[in-house]
Structures are given as C-alpha cells and as structure tokens.
Amino acid sequence: MRKIKIKIISIAILSATLLLGSCTEEILQEEPRGVFTPDFFQTELGVQGGLTYLYENLRYLYGQPYYYNSLETGTDEYTYAQSADNNFKNADLSGVGNIISDTYTTSVAWNTVFPAINTASGIIENAAAVGIDASVVAEAKFFRAFNYFLLVQQYGGVPLDLGSGELVFNSSAVRTSIRNTVPEVYTKGIFPDLVAAINELPDSPRLTGTATKNVARLHLAKAYLTYAWWLENPNGIPTYPETPRTDPDGKDALYYFQQAYTIAMDGINNPGPYSLQEYFYDVHVGSNDRHSEMMLYADRTEESPIYNGASLGWSGTGGSANTAVWMVTSNYTTIKVDDVAAVQREADQSLGRPWTRMAPSINVFEETFAEKDLDSRYDGTFVSSYRGNWDKGGNSTPSLTAANGMQITPGDAVISFLDDYDATVDYSVNGGNLGGGEVAGRSDYVINLNEINRRFYPGLWKLGTYRTDNEGGLGQPNGAITRPFPIAKFSEFYFIAAEAYVKGATGGQTAYQLINVIRGRAGKWRYDNGEKSERMEDNSAAMIAATPLVVDLDFILAERSREYFGEGYRWLDLVRTQKWAEYAASYKIASNDASDHSPTTTNRTIEKFHYLRPIPQSQIDDLDMSDDEKSAYQNPGY
C-alpha cells in the first residue's frame, strides 16, 4: 500500500444533497438539505435521510449519459456517432481520440460514489444508538459494498480509509488517504458488508425499490465471480496498486467461482418477491416499469421535477437527469416526405430526443442479433421502424406520397430497417434525407442493417421515453426520461451461475440448463414492436434446440449482450472476463453521411492498461505531494 494525501473524499460529503426518507411511507419521500454532519446521523431522522440519499445518489450514475458512454462506447456494442464530441470519440479508442487522465467520462464514478460510501459508514456507525432496526442499517452496508464494487472494477485498488480510519465515517477535510489493493477492497470492503446484508435485510423491500436479501445476493455472487476472474487473470492484465494475485485467506479462483455459483443459485431458489417476466418485451415496455424482474433501479417520476431529479419539460444532460438513451438516438426528425417532417420529436418510447452521439456497429446486427425471427430480443431492444406522426404536430394532411409513389398515413412506417438483407434495395431514390432506399411494393423507405452509417441507425427502444401525459400530442420529448433506470435484474442470477459453472463450479443445474431458461423466455412473443401489432408466438423449443450442448464463455457473453444490450453492462463484462481487446478490436459501419451505405472496418487499439480507468486528473492535481508521488498514485499508462 502507498500512503498519499488526497482531498476528494471527505469534502464531497459535506456538499452532498440530502434527501429525507420515511419508513412509514410506501415510497421514499425526499426533501432537499444542504449538508451532512456527524451529529445529524445521531438522530433517527438523520439516519433515514442518509439512507434516502444513498438511493437518490444512484441517479447520478444510472441514466447519466457520460457515465453510460464510458460503459458502452468502445465495446462490441457501440461506437461513436455522427454528432459525437470528444467525450464519445475518446472512449472509442479508434484513432479519433484517446482516454487520458482528464477524460471526463471515466471520472464520473470516482467523483460520485465516495460521498455515498462515507454516508453509508455514518449510518452504520450511528444507527444502532438511535434505535434503527438492523434490517434498515443493512441497506447502508449493502450500498457501501455496492459502491466499492463499482470502484474496484473500474479503477483497481481504492482507498478504504477516507480520513478517519478504514471503513470509518470521516467528517473532516483531510488530505491523507491510503490506496488499498484489490484483494483488500474485496475482502475488507465488499464481501463482509454483503454477507451481513444478506443476513440482515428482509426478503421483501421495506419500501418500493429498496434493497433486500436477494438484491444483496445478486451483488455478492457477481463480486465473487469478478474477484475469481481477477485471481485467475488468464490474459495477464496488470493490476494497481501492484500486488500478487493471491487471496489473503489462501483461497483460489475456483473457490470463488464456486461461491458465485452457490449464492446465485440461492437467489434463484429463494426468489422472494422477484421473478422473471413471461415475455422479454414486458421487461422493457414503459407501461410495465418496476415489475418483478427489476431488483434495483435508479428511480424517477413524471409527477415532479424535484423527485425526478430533472426538468420534465426541457432538460440538460448533467447531474441526475436520466438522458442516456438520447445519446443512442439518431436524428429521425430530418425525415421529410412531400416536404413534410413526417416523423417529429415525440415523448414516445420509439422516439424521444435525438442526440446521435453513439451508434451500434453493423456487427451487432450480423452477429449478436443474427437471429431476429425466433428470438424476440432484437425486436424488444431496438427501434426498427420510424412511423409518421405529423398529425400530432398539428399538420392535418391526411396522407403523404412516400416510397414507390405510394401513400402513407399517420402511424404508418416511414423508414424501416430490414430484418433480412435485401439486395434489391435501391438507394438512388430520395430517402427522406436519411438515405433510405426503395423496395418494390413497399411504401416505406428501407435500409439494410449491414449498410447503416453513423448518421442513421436503429435507436434503443428498451430505455426509451415513456410518458402518460402526452394527451394525444407530441408531449414533452425534451424533458429527461422519467422512467427508472435498471441496475439489477433477477435474470442475472442465471447468467452469473452459468458463467461460474463454465469456470469450474459444480451444482444441480448446468450452464446449458441455466441459459436455456433465458433463451426459452426469449422465444416467447406477445407483441411485435417493429410491426406495432400483437404477435402471440412461442418459439421456446426452437430457441432451446439451437443452444449448443456445451455452453462456453463466448456463448454466455453473446447471450448477455442479447439480454442486456445498451444497459451499461458491456464494458464491465468484457473487462471482467478479459475479452475486451478480443471482442472489440474492430467493427464495421459506414460514415457520417446519411447516403453512405458502404461500410468500412475500423480498428481499435485496446492496450492492457486500458482495463483500468485513470484516476481523475483534477483529484491528483489537488494532492499535497511531490510530482513523483502523484505519478505513482495514477494507474499506469495514463
């Protein structure tokens, strides 16, 4: 360990926003407050308020567009899009930018979670003295571990001592800290708190969306899985601070893979109030938010801008605003048919506010989502057709002349992405400013998925805008998303157990059996999102029949992408399994020009040191130490 002086950790706590909570209500009630102080935690109201803050603080990560970018751009899911600035180009590592120590997007987690960690410690130390039940205090233990787990996955070893001792609440603006090693962070700061949380949390949430035994089980299983990979280190990825890849208790990687499997199976067999939704579509349709599969989420609401954490009418993209999905939405508003803006900006799950900062690569549609007919997850993830809504914008024109001189009316597809490649697509016609082509017999302009560009591509339906106050019009598409952003789902128990099984764990269910629970569900349709029509169809048997008898890591990672595409999992998955450089080394997409349907291959340079994010330069600049000491504090390579 290296002793250093650092400023960030305690001062941030004193300027944090406090949101007060009541244990007698069904949901968290919030009231802004200025600061946390030690005496505040010595009251029941203070402890409850600190707990509410821990949930509120999730909004500053989940749905935050630049943190989202750091976990998606540069993977095999997303690259930068036509309107990207350096925040997005840097993350791509494809020669148009590079991640350095003052890259904003990689600093978001570091700058956000230390206040929550310190708040959790304040609650843990004081709650018993003011008569708070142990099951409530366990929520703070969960969050302290949750936030340390976020940090260690991204930065390596981080400080456990925030100024007053390891895992002790700090209230002074000290500038001294210790950067602990990765094994110390796991074995001191993550595992014990999560084990305690499992023992002390209730089976059902105290309030809507609060932590439970199974929420803690899911994160402990995932932490064991991630630590096991770290111990094994199959590709020789460096760690920092430098330390041997050994466990303080002498356990090996297989022991922790087995622990991950066992805890994940405990979660499956003791579900509490959680369960899989019957259809993948229902996991993401906005009218079904906060369902039984969503175990933890950063909550929002359209009832109030205060409780939403952002304006309901016109929102920026900073702070706690949920605007991540804007980044992956192309500018469909430039679609013109008969000189009419046929698809207008609308507060609708398929539309929303277009920023065009991130684009899926062609590889996503050719490889990850190659099966689009049996498997419902492509249809339940992307916007594959953009439909006319000019009437909602006040234009009373009953129909427009679109592709092949055919008429379309409001609600009809204006431009669509084809599930299957069609060599007859004629792009020489006017495709409404977006380069769409014509196919005989179709009134909508079309684009082959293997011919998309950085300018126009399928949007991400699953996280899209959902509002109930449109009143038949376009609504408020420029307000931040009012939906909860998913953090943890019951379905991930199956993936964690399957991955651990592949890595040598043993138990009653094999990786093949576990993955087929997920694939069987994926084969069930009740609605066709692309066609906007009911589709009652069960392809579960065919999906299971297509599963290889020997499920390997590559198959599990492909399934994880199909299940969680665009939700902020991918960088962490590829870093955990050390597959990032292999999977994301190159990708295909056409240029920024809407009319360009001739994709090229772009190569990325992903070095081993990139598997750790840089410590924010602004923090290092504030350290009271020599230049050599500052350099030693930073992760190598930056």
N, C-alpha and C positions, 0 to 999 in steps of 0.2 A: 504494500500500500504506500501511497505517496501523500505526505501531508502538504496541503496547499491552503491558500487563502482565497476565498470566493465570496462574492457579495450577494448572489442571486437569492439564496434560499430562504432567508427569513424576511427580508424586506418585502418580497412579493406577498407574503401572507398578510402583512399589515395593510395592504391596499386592496385586498380581495373584497369582492361583493358578497355580503351575507344574505342568504335567503332563509327566512324563518319557516319552520315546519310545525305542524300539529299532529300528534299521534291520534287524535280523536277524529280526524277527518279521513275520508276515503282516498283523497289525493293530497299531494304536497301543496301547502299554501305558502306563498312567497311574499316577502316584504323586504325591499332593499335596505341594507345597513352599510355603514361605512367601513368599519374595521373589525378585526378580531383582536382581542386582548386576552391574556391568561385568565383574568378574573371573570371574563364573560363565559368561559367554559365551566366555571364553577357554579352555574345555575342550570336548572332543568331546561329553561328556555334557550339558554346558550348552546347546550348540547344538541337539542333538537334543531336549532338554527344551523349549527355546524353540519349536521347530517344532511339537511336540505341543500346546503351549499355543495356538498360532495356530489349530489345528483345534478344540480344545476351546472356544475363545472364541466360535466360531460358535453354540454353544448359547445364548448369552446374547442372541442376536438372533432366530434362526430357531426358531420354536416358542414364543418369549416372547410372551405374549398381548397385552401393551400395545404393543409394537412392531408386532405383527401388526395390531392395531387401527388404528394410525397409517397403515398402508399400504392399508387396505381400507374402513374406515368413512368415509363422506363421498364415496365414489366411486359409480359406477353399479352396483356390485356389492353393497354393504352399507350399511345404516343401523343405528341403534341399536335394540335390542330391549327387551322388557318389563322386564327386570331390570337394565338398563344404569345405571351410575353416571355421574358427570361425565366420567370418562376417555373414555367412549364417546360421550356426548352432545356434549361439546365438539368432537370430531372431525367430527361430522355437519354442522356449520355451518348448521343449520336453525332457529335461533332458540331452541333449548333449551340452548345453551352456545356457547362460542367458544374458539378456540385463542389462548392468550396465552403470555407468555414463561415462565411457570412451569407450563405444561401438561406433565404427566409423560410422556405417551405420545410426544410429539415430541422428548423429550430422550434417549430410550434409546440411539439410535445414537451421538449425540455422546459420551455418557458411557461407551460400551462400546468403541469402536474405537481410540481413541488409545493405550491400552496395547498393543494388538496392533500398531499402526503402529510404536511405539517398539521393541517386542520384535523386529519384523522388521528394523529398522535395526541393532539389536545383533547379530543373526545375520549379516547381510550384511557388517558391518564385521569380524567376528572369525572367521568360519567358515574362510576360506582359511588363516589362520595355524595352525589346529589340524587341518588336513588333511581338512576336509569337502569332498566332491565338489561341483563346481559345479552339478550337476543337483539336488542337495539344497538348496543355497543358493538356487537359483531358486525353490523353493517359498516362501521368505521374500519374494523380490521379487514373486512373484505376490500374496501376501497384503498387502504394503504397498500395492500398486496397488489391489487389491480393496477395501480399507478406505477408501482415499482416494476411490475411485469412489462408494462408499456415501455418504460425507460430502458431496461436491460436488453430487450430485444433490439432496440434501435441504436443505443449508444455504447453498449458493453457495460462495464462496471461503473456505478454511480454512487454518490455519497449516501451513506446511511445516517451519518451524523450531520444534522442541519445546523449545528452550532452549540447544542447543549448536551450532546451525547447521542449514541446510536439509538435510533427509533424513539427519540425523546422530543417532546414539543419544544420548539425554540421561539422565543418572543423578542430576541434582541437582534440588532442589525450587525451581527458578527460577520467577519470576512475570513473565517477559518473553517476548513472542512477537510474530509478525507474521502478520496475516491476509492471505494471498495472494489474488490474483484468480483467477477461474475458469480463464482460459487458462493461468495459471502452474501451477495444480494439475494440469491435464490434461497439459501439455507437459513439466513437470518431474517430477511425482509419479506419473503414471499410465501414460502411453504408454511412456516408456523402460523402466520395470520390466516391463511386459507384453511388450514386444518382446524383452527379454532372457530373460524366462521362456519364451517360445515357442522361442527358440533353444537354451536350455539344459535345459529339462525333458525327461523321457523320453516316449516315445509311450504307454507303459503305466504305470500307477501304481506307485510304489515300494512302497507298502503299500495295503491296501484303502481306497479312497476318497481317496487323496492326489492332489495336482494333477499334471496332465500338460500336454503341448503343447496339446492340444485344449481343455482347460479354460481355459488362458490365451488361446487364440484366441477362444473364445466371449466372454470378457470384454473383450478388446481390440476385437473387432468391435462389441460393444454400447457400449463407451466412445466409439469413433469415431462411431457413429450418434448418440449422445446429444450429443456435442460439436458435431456438424454441425447438429443442431436448435438448439443454443444459439447458434451463429453466425448462423443464418438468422433466428431469433426472429420468426416470422411474425405473432404477435399482440402484439408489443411488451411482453413480460413483463419487468419490471425485474430487474437482477442486482445483486449486492452482494458485496464492495466494488465500487463503481461503476467501470466500465471500458468502453472501447469494445468492440463486438462484432467484434473483429478477432483474427486468429491471429498469434502472434509471428513465424511463418515466412512470413506472407503468403498462406497457403492459404485458399481459400474453403470454404463449406459443401459444395459439390458434390464437392470433392476428398475430404472426409472421408466423405461418403455413399459415394463410390466405394471408399474404403479399407474401410469397413464391409462392403460387398458382397464385395469380394475376399477379405478374411480369413474371412468367413462361408462362402464357397464353398470356401476352402482346408480349413475344418473339415469340411464335408460330403464333400469328395473325399478327405480323408485322415483317416478316422474313428478310426483306432487301434482300441482295444477297445470303442468306443461304437457304438451303432446304435439305430434306432427299434424299439420293441416292435411286434409284429404287431397287437396289439389295444390300444385305449385303456384298456380295463378292466384289462389287465395292468400298465399304468403305475402304477396306484394300489392294486391289491389287496394287502393286507398280507403275504400269504404270498410275494409276489414282490419284496419290498424289495431295494434295492441292485442293481438289474438294469442292463442295458447302456445304458439311456437316461439313467440318473441319473449325471451327471458330477461333481457336487459336492453334498454334503449335510452337515447337522449331525447327527452320528450319536448314537444312543442304544442301549440294550440292556436286555432284561429279566433279564439274568444277574446284575446287581449294581446297587444304588442308587448306589454311588460312581461307576461308569463310566457309569451312566445320567444322572448329574447331578441326580437327584431320587429321592424315595421311590417304591418300587414298590407301596406299599400305600395311603398317604394323603398326597397331595402338595399343597403350596400352589402359588401361581401366580407366584412370583418367581424370581429368579436364573436358573438354567439349565434349569428344568423346561419340558418341552415340553407346554404346556397350551393352545395357541392354539385348537385345534378345540373345546375346551369352550365358548369364547365364542360360537360359532355353533350350538350345540346347544340346542334348545328343551327345556322340561321335560316330556318324554314320560312321565315316571313318574307323572303325575297321571291318566293314562288309567285309568278304572275301568269294568269290565264286570261286572255282577252283584255290585257292591261288592267286586270283586277288583282289585288292582293288576295289570292284565293284562300291562303292559309294564314290567318292572323294570330298574333300572340294572344294566347288564352290560358287562363288558370285551369288547365286540364292535364291529366296525368300523361298524356301523349305529347303535350306541347310545352307550356311554360316559357321561361325567359332564356333566350339563346345567347350563350357567350362564346361558343366554338373555341374553347381552349384545349380540349382533349378529344382525341379521336381513337376509336378502336381500329386495330390493324386488320387487314384482309385475312391474316392468319386466324383470327378469332372465328371468322365465319367459315373458313375452309377446314379448320382442324378442330377447335374446341367445340363449336356448334355445327359440326358437319351433318349430324342427324337432326333435321328440322321438322320431320313429319311425325315420327313416333314420339320423340322426346318433346315435351311441352315447354322446356326451359328456354329455348330460343325465343319462342313466342311470348313467354311470360317475363322476358328480360328486356327486349328491345322494342322500339317503335319501328315497325316495318312498313307502315303506310301513313302518309300525312293527308288528312281529309279536309275538304272545304268547309270553312266556317265564316265566309264573308257576310252571311246574313246576320250573324251575331255582332258584327262590326257596324251594322247599320246600312249595308248595301242590299237593297231589295231585289236586285237582279235575280230572276228565278233560276237561270241556268247559264253556264258558260261553255264555250266551244273549246275542248281540250284536245288530247291526242287523237290522231286519225280523224279529226273533224267531228268527233263525237261530243255529245252534250253531257255535262255533269251538273249535278245539283248539290246543295249543301248536304254534307255528310258523306258524299262520295269520295273515293280515293283520288287525290290529285297527282301524287307521285308516290311510287312504291318501290321497295327493294325486293327483288325476286328471290324466293327461297332456292330455286334451282336455276342454274346457268342457262341462259337462252342466247344462242349465237345469232339470232335474228334481230336483236335489239339494234335499232337504227338511231345512233346518237347525232346524226346530221340535222335532225329537226330541232325546232326551238323547244327546249325542255323547260321552259319557265324559269330561266336564269339559273337553274341548278344543274344543267347538263343532262337532264333526263332524256331518254330515248323513247321510241315508239315500237310497239309490237302489234302486229295485225290483230284486230278485233278487240283491243283494249282502249278504254277511254282515258286511263291514267298513264302518265309518263312513268317510265321504269328505269331502274339501274340494277345491273348485276352486282351482287355482293363482292365479287372478285375484281370489281372495277371501280370501287369507291375511292374518293380522294379526301384530303384533309379539310376540304370545304363543306362537303355534304356526305352524311353517313347516318346510319340508324342511331337515334337517340336512346337514352336509357330509361325505359318505361318504368321499371320496378321502383325507382326512387322519385318518380316524377311528382309534380304538383297535384295536390288534391284539395279542393275547397268545396264547401257546401253552400257558399253564399254568392254564387255567380248570377243567380236569378235569371237564367236564360240568356245572359250576355257573355262577354269575354271575361268578366270578373276582374280579379286583381293579380295578373300574372307576374307583376314586378315586385310583389311582396315576397319576402323569404318564405321558404317552404314551411308549412305549419304541421307537417307530419312528424311523428317520431322517427329518428334515425336509428336503424337496427344496429346493435352492438354484439349481442349474443343470441343464438337461436338453439332450440332443443335439437335440431337436426345435426348440429356439430358434434354431439356425443358420438354419433355413428361414424363420422369421419375420423375423430380422434382415436377411437377404439380400433378402427380398421387400419389406420396408419401404424399404430403401436403393434398390432398383430403382424403386419408385414415386416416390422423391425424385430420380430422375435418373441413378442409377448404371446402367451397362451391363454386359452379360456374357452368357454362354451360356444361362442359364436366366432366364426372365421371372418376374415376381411371380405370374402365373397358374400357371405350372408348379410353382413352389415351394410355393405354398399348396395346390395340389391333392395334393401328397404327403401333407400333413397331413390334408386333407379326405378323401382316399381311405382313409387308415387309420381315420378316424373313422367311416366307413361299415361297418366290419367288426365284427361282433358274435360273441362266443363264449359270452356269459353275459348273462342279463337280471337285473340287480341288483334291480329293482323286484319282479319276479315270483319271484326266487330260483330260477331254473331255467336250464338250458342253452338257448342260442339261437344256433345256427350259421347266420349270415346275412351275406351280403356285399352291401351297398348302395353300394359304392365308385363304381360307374359313375353311379348316380343322384346321389350327392353331387358328383361332378366335373361332371356335366351342369348342376347348379344353380349352379355357380360363375360369376359374371359374367365375360365375356370380358375386360373391362377392370377389373382389380382395383385399387381405390383404397385410400387410407389408412383410411377408415371401415370398409371390409370387413376389412382386416388387423386393426384394433383389435377388431372384433367377433370375429374368429377367435381372437385372443389371449385374449380373455375366455372363450371356449368352451373353449380348451385349458388355460388356467392359472387358471380361476376359483377365487378363495379361497386362492390360494397366496402372496399378498403382492406380486404384480406390479402390480396395477392402478393405484395412485396414481402410481407411478413411470412407468408407460406414459402416463398421461394428462398428467402434468406434462412429460415429455419432448416429447410431440407438441403440447403446449399446448391440449389438448382437454378439460381437466378441467371448466372452467366450462360448456362447451357440453354435455358428456355427462351431468354430474351436477347440472344446475341444478334438477331436480325429480324426484320419484319418487312411486310410489303404494304404499300399504299401509294396512291397517286398524289400529285402535287396540290398546291393551294387553289389551283384553277378549277372552277366548277365543271368545266367542259373536259377536263383531263380524265380519261378513263384508261390510261396506260400506266399501270403501277410499276414502280421500281422497288428494288430491295435496298433497304437502309441497314447499315451495320452499326452496332453499338460497341463501345469499349467499356466493359464492366470489369474493373480490377478487384482483386481480393479485398483491398482496403475499403472499397465501397460498401461492403457488407456491414460496416458500422457507419452511422451518420456522424458528421462533425459536431463537436460541441459548439454552440453559437459563439461567434467571434465577439459579439457585444459583451458576453459574460467574461470571456477571457481577458478582454481589454480592461475590465474593472478589477482584475485580480491584483492584489498588492504583493507582487513577487517579481523576480528577475525575468528577463526575456527567456532565458533557458528554462526556467521553471514553467513559464506559460507554455512554451513549446512542448514541454514534457506532459503537460496536462491534456493537450489536444490529442484526439485519436490520430494515429499515424496516417500519413497520406494527405492530410489537409493542412 
